[in-house]
Amino acid sequence: MPLVPKAIVLLNKITEKRDGKGYLFTRNGERITARQVAYVLEKYAERTGHIRKSSHKIRKTVASNLNAEAVPLDEIRELLGHSDLQTTLAYIYNPLTEEETYERIKKAL
């Protein structure tokens, strides 16, 4: 996934605090697994009152938001690492409100 400027700024702040050493996600100086990262994200969402989403649901949200912003489907497929476009299409839902959807339909027609 390409990093947007805001993400680059945040990642630079994190790595500055670590003097550019080690992994981004660590515990006691050791890298943590993908499952542990997912667990931390879920717990953080719970504690801060945000909607709890699995890393899989986050992938669906990213794919759907990219689609809503008219990123070509084949690019979304590649970003998600899918070989089959049908798999990518199964990830995509409409993240827009009813009003936003209606406004886009009006604009298109």
C-alpha atoms as one frame of an Amber mdcrd trajectory, in Angstrom:
protein
   0.000   0.000   0.000   1.491   3.361  -0.913   1.941   5.712   2.013   0.136
   9.034   1.929   2.001  12.125   3.221   0.234  12.104   6.614   1.266   8.464
   7.189   4.868   9.268   6.281   4.938  12.109   8.837   3.547   9.822  11.560
   5.952   6.988  10.746   8.889   9.410  10.765   7.867  10.615  14.241   7.734
   7.045  15.502  11.112   6.101  14.038  12.730   9.314  15.339  11.801   8.226
  18.870  13.491   4.889  18.204  16.569   6.421  16.579  15.628   4.587  13.368
  16.366   1.208  14.979  14.259  -1.906  15.081  10.810  -2.784  13.923   7.783
  -0.504  13.903   5.707  -2.824  16.096   7.648  -4.202  19.045   7.248  -5.399
  22.606  10.287  -5.350  24.884  12.498  -4.640  21.882  11.299  -7.702  19.954
   9.168  -7.648  16.824   5.568  -8.725  17.320   3.579 -10.981  14.996   0.799
  -9.924  12.638  -1.748 -11.513  14.992  -0.353  -9.496  17.907  -0.629  -6.283
  15.840  -4.278  -7.141  15.107  -4.898  -7.787  18.810  -3.352  -4.433  19.781
  -5.500  -2.617  17.206  -8.649  -4.313  18.505  -7.827  -3.503  22.151  -6.940
   0.107  21.313 -10.278   0.562  19.532 -12.127  -0.888  22.528 -10.329   1.359
  25.034 -10.805   4.524  22.995 -14.450   3.936  22.127 -13.829   3.417  18.416
 -15.534   0.770  16.364 -13.568  -2.456  16.754 -12.425  -3.751  13.378 -10.287
  -6.743  12.568  -7.353  -6.257  10.231  -9.440  -8.089   7.611 -12.278  -5.552
   8.023  -9.731  -2.731   7.743  -8.681  -4.182   4.361 -12.345  -4.131   3.278
 -12.712  -0.518   4.430  -9.565   0.529   2.570 -10.710  -1.242  -0.612 -14.160
   0.326  -0.357 -12.819   3.831   0.262 -10.406   3.514  -2.657 -13.276   2.390
  -4.861 -15.464   5.282  -3.667 -12.673   7.669  -4.680 -12.607   6.140  -8.182
  -9.271   4.322  -7.870  -9.314   1.800 -10.735 -10.458  -1.660  -9.661  -7.373
  -3.314 -11.101  -5.161  -1.070  -8.942  -7.190  -1.951  -5.838  -6.843  -5.643
  -6.759  -3.073  -5.281  -6.999  -2.814  -3.316  -3.735  -4.730  -6.055  -1.920
  -2.569  -8.738  -3.519  -5.450 -10.519  -5.229  -4.947 -12.367  -8.503  -8.672
 -12.549  -9.245 -10.780  -9.384  -9.564 -13.816 -11.273  -8.226 -12.040 -11.648
  -4.881 -11.467  -7.894  -4.769 -15.083  -7.168  -5.660 -16.186  -9.289  -2.698
 -14.258  -6.867  -0.427 -15.949  -3.724  -1.720 -19.072  -2.174  -0.218 -20.496
   1.351  -0.418 -18.928   3.399   2.423 -20.877   6.530   1.513 -23.967   7.808
   3.266 -27.251   7.661   1.407 -27.016  11.401   0.751 -23.442  11.182  -0.558
 -24.428   8.310  -2.833 -27.425  10.245  -4.157 -25.264  13.334  -4.825 -22.808
  11.241  -6.827 -25.644   9.659  -8.820 -27.057  13.116  -9.569 -23.627  14.356
 -10.658 -23.083  11.315 -12.883 -26.443  11.652 -14.590
